Amino acid sequence: MADAYIVDAVRTAGGKRGGRLADVHPVDLAAQTLDALVERTGIDPKAVDDVIMGCVSQAGQQAMQVGRNAVLATKHLPESTPAVTIDRQCGSSQQAIQFAAQAVMSGTQDVVIASGVESMTRVPMGSSAMFHMKEGLGNYKSPGLEEKYPGVQWSQFMGAEMMAKKHDISKDEMDRFALASHQKAAAATKAGAFDKEIVPIPIQTEDGEQMHTVDEGIRFDATLEGIAGVKLLSPDGRISAALASQICDGSSAALIVSEAMLKEHGLTPLARIVDLTVTAGDPVIMLEEPLFATDKALKKAGLSIDDIDLYEVNEAFAPVPMAWLKHTGADPEKLNVNGGAIALGHPLGASGTKLMATLVHALHARGKKYGLQTMCEGGGVANVTIIEAL
């Protein structure tokens, strides 16, 4: 089978809910990232076979095929460029990478942009379901689902609590993990570690136009006492909002091409895609599947966890990467080396290509070879992508 290569991967700096990106329409936010990717790589826009865009809340300003609308809003991509919008919950744009790679590896397409967008300010999480429920238009949980899972309320918060208890992760351990996420993200920002991956976005402020280039959710002055003092989400639980990923606005994109296109367009790849895995398991605990998906991916790739130089495991909640470390026996020093979603934010449909941008650039910055990315997803699904830096 043919190889698929990542030429470049970019992202916006995250915006807090109601923060610096709140006035940017998600279509335009995604379009600016697509344009930046085209400009940075120098790819002929007419050569792009497809744009695959992840987006979870496909309602309101993200409705009516946000991927296609973003293409039409770009400066560089012609209106003849196809696009599709996909939803694999939090892994939507990681799945976009995998679909793009599969298209290239199969020989059916040669140049595909994988991307994602989510404005959690403008299209609140869950609004695509809640609006219809409030209007009396029904519930997404069908009679068939209710019969199989009677009385079950799908809840990531409940899943996080279940994971913390199942894997015996204490509140203090999680507080310290969350603090480290902020500290690593702050250090990476100050060191310029994100400079090569962030697309500056012009925004209007009280002081005039500025460029948004710094992740807004990082608490540069975070303390263990402050994190530990945040109210628990359940009186008898272990999870607080400080141990969860931050609601975030953002977009991201990666250019995936065939070897023939590298030569034809004079492109220099950042990485080769080694393995594409997706698995599914228990939809109630929901967040645990990255543990088992990683086992399968490593076996398929013929690698051990020790062969992997850096890991990006989405910090949906602190117990997810912490349980992943316990299960895999991975080196904690290789995990989310520039911080994770607890500090940097989790813009749902944009997080997959966002994490890939961070992973591929972190591998190059450190002169390392193999990287692994995974995240938990609604419904008990998980994607794993393994890459080799070039």
N, C-alpha and C positions, 0 to 999 in steps of 0.2 A: 504494500500500500504506500502511496505517496506521502511525503511529509508536509506538514503545515507549519508555517513560520509566523511569529509575531514580529512585525516590523517596528511598531511603536505602540505604546499604551499611555493614555493621558486621562486626567480627571480634573474636575474643578475642586477647589478647596470647599470643604463642607460649610454650609450655612445653617445656623440654628433656626429652630421654628420661630417665625416672625422676625428673623434676623437680617443679615446683610444681603441675602439672595431672595428675600421675600417678595420683592417687587419685580422679579424676573419671571416671565411666563415660562413654564417648563418646556414648551416647544422651542422657544428661543434659547433657553439654557442648553438644551441638547444640541441645537443647531450650531451654536458657537463651539462646542466641543468637537463636533464633526468637522467643522471648518478648520479648527486648529490641528486636528489629526492629518487632514489632507495637506495643509501647509507645511507641517513639520516633516512629513514623509516625502513630500514631493511627488506623490502618486498622481498620475493623470486621472482627474475625477471621472472621466468617461470610461475608465477601466474598471470602476467599481461595479461588481456584478450584483451586489445586494447589501442592504443594511439591515441587520437584525438588532432590534432594540428591546431590552427588558424594561418592563414597567409593571408594577404591582397594582396600583390603584388607577385603573383605566376608566376614569370618570371625570366629569367636569372638564378642566383644562387639559387633562391627559386622556380624554376620550377621542373617539373618531380616528383611531389609528395614529397615535402620537409619533410612532417611528416615521411613517410617511410624511406627516406634517412637519417633522423636524427636518427631513431631507428637503422639503419644499421651501423651508425657511432659511436654508443655508445660502451662502454666497457662492460656493464653489461647485456643489454637486448638481448636475443637470436634472431637470424634472423627469428625465428618462430613467433615473436611478430607482430601482424598486426598493421597498422597505417592508418590514413586517414587525409587529409588536408581539412579544411573548410574555407569558407570566408563569414562572416557576417559583413564585413567591420570592423570598429573599435571595434565591439563587438565579433570578431571572437573567441577569446579564452575564453570569458565569455560564449559564446554559447557552446564552447567545454566542459566547466564545466557542463552546463545544459544537454547536450547530454550524458555526462558521468553519471551524476546523474540519468537521465531518464533510462539509461541502467541498472543501479544498482537497482533502485526502481522497475523496471518492472520484475526483476529477470532473465533477459536474460544474464547479465554479472555480475561479482562480484568484479573485480579489474580493474579500468580504470584510465589511466593517461590523464588528460586534460592539454593542453599545448599551447604555442604560440611562434612564433618567427617573427622578422622583422629586417632586416638590411636595414635601410633606406639610408645608405651610399652606399651599394653595389647594391641595387635594388631600385632606387629612386621612390618615391610615384607617382603613375599614369603612370609609364613607361610601364606597361603591356598593357595599352590602347594607349598611345602616340606613341609608337614605330610602331605599326601597322598602325595608322593613317598617320604617316609620310611616311611610305612605300606604301601608297595608298591602304591599305588592308581593308579600311572601318572604320566606326564609331560605337561605342557601342550603340549609340542612334538610334534605328531602326525607320523605317517609321511609325510603329504603335505607338511608344512612341512619335514621333514628332507630330502625329495627336492628341494625348491626351494632350500633353504639348508643344504646338507650340512656338518655339522661346526660350524655357526655357533652360538656361545653368545651369546644376547642379553644385552648388558652395557652399561649406561649409563657405567660407568667406562671401558670400551674406547671407547665413542663419544666421550667427552670427550677421551681421548688422541688419537683420530683427528682430531677437530676442531682441537685445538691445533696438531697437525702440519700439517694441510691448510691452515689459515689463517695459519700461521707466527706463532703467538703464543708468546712465550717464557715460561719459568717466572717470571722476574723481573717481566714485565709482569702476569702473572696474580696474583702475590703482591701487587703494588701495587693491583691492582683489588680484591682481597679486603680489603686494609687499608682502602681507601676505603669499601667497603660497611659495615664496622663503624663507621668514623668518621662517615659520614652518618647511620647509624641511631642512634648515640649522640647526635649533635647534634640530630636530630629529636626524640628522646625528651626530652632536656633542655629543648627549646624548646616542648614540649607539642604537637608536630605530629600526634601520634597520638591525642590526647585525644578528638576527635570520632568516631573510628572504633572505638575499643576498648570492648568490653563487659566491665565488671568481673565476675570470676568469684570467688565466695566459696570459699576453701580453708582447710583446717585445717593449722595449723603448730604447732611446739612452743610458740609464744607465743600460741596461741589462733587464732581465726578472723581471716583477713586477706582482702583483695581482691586478686586477681591482675590487675595492670594494666600491667605492664612486660614487654616481650619478654625472655625469660630468656636467649636465646642471644647477645645483644649483648656483645661484649667491649669494655668502655669503656676498657680500658687496652691495647688491641691495639697491637702494634708490628710493623714490617716484619721485624725480626729474628726475632720469635717465629713469625710466619706462615711465613717462609722456612725455618725450622728444622724444620717438621713433615715427618715421613718420607713419602717418595714411595710411592704405592700400587703402583707397578711400578718396579723398580730402574732400568730404562732409559726411564722415562716422565717426564712433566712434572707430573702431577696428584697432589696430596696432599689429605688430608681437609680441610685449611684452605681449599682452593679449591672445595669442594663445599657445597651447601646443607646446613643442619643438620637432622638428624632432629628432629621437632617434633610436639607435640600441639596441636590447635587446631580451631576451628570458625568459620564465617563465613556471612553471608547478605545478600541484596539483595532489595529489593521492586521488581518490574517491573510496570508498569500501563499501561493504555491512556489516551488523552487524555480519553475519556468519564469514566473513573474518577477522573482528577485533579479534574475539575469536580464530579462527584457526591459525592466524599468530602472535598473541600476540601484536596487535597494539593498541596504545592509540590515539583516535581521538582528533583533535583540535576543531572540530565543526560538527554540524548536519545541513544538508540543509533543510530549512523550506519551502521555496517557490521558484518556477522557473516560471518566467513570460517573455513573449516577445510580444510586440505589434508593430503596424506600423500605421503611419499617414501621414501627409502632406510631400511629398518628396521635396518640394521647400524650405520651411523654414527648413526642414530636421532635425535640431538639437533639436527640441522642445519636441520630443516624450518621453524622460525620465520623464517628468512631469506627463503625463497621464498613462504611464506604472507603475509608482510608485503608483498611485491611485488604479489601478487594483490589483497590487501585495499585497498591504496592506489589501485590502478587502478580497482577497482570503485567506490570512494568518490569518485573524481575528485579526489584529493588527492595532494600530494607529501609526501615525508618532512619537508620544511621547514615544511609547513603544520601539523604536529603539534607541540603545545607541550610535552607530557610523554610519556615512554615508560615503561611498566613491562614489562621483559623478565625473566622469571623466571631467577634465578641458580641453576639446577640445578647447574651447574658454571661456573666463571669463563669458559671459552672460548665458552660459548653467547652471552651478551650482547656479549662482545668481538668475536666473529666477526660478530654481527648489526650492530654498529656499523660494521665495515669494509665489509660488504656493502651496507648501505643508505646509507652516508655521513651517518648521523644525527649530531646534535650530542651529544657525550658529557655536556655539562652538563645535558641534559634527561633523561638516563637514570637511572631508579631514584634519584630525588633524595632520598628518605628512607632509602636503603639497600635492600638486597635480601635474598634468602633465605640468602646466605652468612652474614649477621649475624642476620637475623630469623627464620630457619627456614622450612622447606618442609613443611607438614603435608599433603602429597599431595593428597587429595581436597578439602581445604578451601582450597587455595592460589588457585584461580581467583577466587572471590568475595572472598578476602582481598586479593589484588592490586587488585581493582576498588574495594574500600573505600579503600585507600590512594590509588589514582589519582584517584578522583572528589573526595575531600577535598583532595588536594594541588592539583588544578586550581582549586578554589574558594579555597583559601588564597592562591594566587598570582594570582588574577584572570585565569586563562588559559582558553582555549576548547577546543582539541581534545586528546584523550588517546588513546593506543594501547596496548593490552595484548596480549602474546603469551607463549607458553611452549612449550617442547619437551615431547613426550609419548612414552611407550613405544610402540614399533612404528613410529616415524618419522612421527608425526602432529603437527600444530600448529594451535592456534586463534589467531585474531586478532580482537579486538573494538575498534572505534573508537567513541568517544563524544564528544559535544559538551556541555560544561558549560553549565548554564542559570542 
